[in-house]
Each structure stands twice: as structure tokens, then as C-alpha cells.
Amino acid sequence: MPPKYIANIQILRFFAALLVTFAHMGVAIEDRDAGFRMIYPLDWGLGVDIFFVISGFIMYYLMHNRFQEPGVSRDFLKRRVLRIAPLYWLCTTLMVASIVAAGALVNNNAIDLQHIAASYLFLPWQRTDGQTFPVLSLGWTLNYEMLFYLLFAVVLSMSRKTGLMVLAGAFSALMVAAALAPPSMWLLRFWGNSIIGEFLLGILLAMIFMRPARLTFFTSLALMVAGVTSAVCVYQTESYLYLPRLLTGGIPALLITSAIILGPNAPASAPCKWLARAGDASYALYLTHPFATKLVAIVGIKLGLPTILVFVAGIFCSIVVAATVYVLFEKPFTKQAIGFFSKPTMKETAGA
């Protein structure tokens, strides 16, 4: 039976992207209004950890019965690149254009051709300030996504049991090597950040999900409360300063994601349907919100609007822009690209 569309995941994806948007909207206002201070009950970047757990879940859920199929690794990698790269390349190009046209309004606005090339290729590269971020800074997460896709594509050529063992072993070896590496080995330290373990947590969650048992509403609620509480405790105690991201972000993200995915299905109500549709545009929201939040902050502060109004307007505009980009570009372009590159070649047709 083919995997089914899971509304709960789409709703969670929307809220994960929204968490990151909250953070960047706050930063955009803080940069222009010294009197504004963003509230941080937890690390709003927890949305990234939730995304990584979801990514591991979805990849295994979609592909769990396709291990060792002929051509499956190539097909998987092709589809993931066509799904992820076009919109990211578009937003990266827009960021480069913004630096060239209005560099004074852009943080970290130095032009470095090697850095730009690495950004398009999903390769980690140090900026002129020594930080390992691409031109579109939040694209650092996609570097990890591409690493996961590449390794997952490799293990799809093996039996499922062997492939999962190899994947877990490779990620574990990377994390250990990175923990032991000196700062000068920044590339290894980046690739081996413990955050990559969150993909494995997602795979584990998918294995549990494919069993028939489901959590009751109250058990799911308890897991959600535990996840949010642990995230708050980690941030307020500053445990993230000395504990690995897999613990400080991965465990809360796993608890929250488990509560949503393993809990009761979202009701078939209009609000839930709209939230699920918003989740469809979560990738567009993640990539485009830096432009919307910064623009709204610049205009709103210059007009002297109340910061709370600027904040709300920035979030609203980010969602509208993301939905527009998803409907007009991401969805149709991805469909057309996958359809085009999935056509059999003349050689394949002749051999059929």
C-alpha cells in the first residue's frame, strides 16, 4: 500500500517554520529598534530540530519498502534535488542580488565568489567573518538535508536492515569524529554536528508509526507538554551551551513530533485543512520569510508603527508571500521538473 498523506505532519511543518519565522522577525525589529527585545521562553530555532525529525520520518516512511529496487537510489536523489534545489537557488540568487543592490541593508554583505558557489552547491563554507553559513544564512540546514539525502540514497541500494545499520554507523562515526576534531577542522565539525542524529530519530519514529497502535489524546498531550517543557528548561538553564544539539534540540523535537504524529488524526475541519495547506507551503515559508520580515521591519519602524503591530504584520506578510510562492512557483515548477526528468530516455525506451 502506498504511503498516505498525513495531515498531522503538514500542520506540524507549518508551526515548525512559524517558530523560525518568529525568531527572525524579532531579530529584524531588534536590529532597527533598540528598545525592542524579543521574548525567548525557548530557542525558537527548535523549529529546525522538528524539521529534521520530520525529514527522517518522511524519507523512511516513503521509502521503507523500496530498498534494493533497481534504480531507486538515483530516483530518490533526483527527486529530492528537484524538490529542494530550485526554490533555494532562486532565494539565494535573490539574496545575492540584494547584497549587490542594497548591501547596507543586508547583514554579512561581503561578496566572495567561492562562498557564493559553495552556497549553490550545498557545501558548507566559511564567510568572511569566519562563520559557516551560506549566502542565504538559513540554508545551513539544507547542507545537512543534502548530506542525509546522499547517505540515504546510498543505503537504499542495500537491504533495509543493512542499510539502516550503515546509515546509523556513518552518522555515529561522523558525530564522534567531529566531537574529537580540533577547531581547525571546521568542515568535519560542521558535518558531524550532533544535529544530524535527529534524522535517525525521525526514522525511528517512522518505524513506530507504521505499527497499528496509536496514542490516546491525553498521552499525546502529555508528550507535547513534556517536549515543550524540556525545550524551555534547556534554554532557560543555558544547557545548550555545553550539551550536544541532539539532546537539547533533538529530544524536545522528538517528543513534540511524536505527540503530533502518533496521536489522534487531525479533525477534518476547515481550520485543520487550512493549516495542512499552510504546511504544504512550509518550505517556501522557511526560505522566503527573511525577505518579508526584513522588509516589513524596515518599513514599519521607519513609519513609526508600534513594534507589536510590525511584528504581527511581518508574520502575516511572510505567510502570504510563502503561500504565493508555493502556488505560483514551487508547486508547479517541482511538478513539471520531476515530470520532465522522469521521462524515459531514448536508450531506456529502446531497451524496454
PyMOL commands that set and color helices and strands:
alter all, ss='L'
color gray80, all
select helices_A, chain A and resi 7-30+46-63+72-105+113-120+137-155+160-180+186-191+194-209+217-236+239-241+245-262+270-280+282-302+307-341+346-351
alter helices_A, ss='H'
color red, helices_A
deselect
rebuild
show_as cartoon
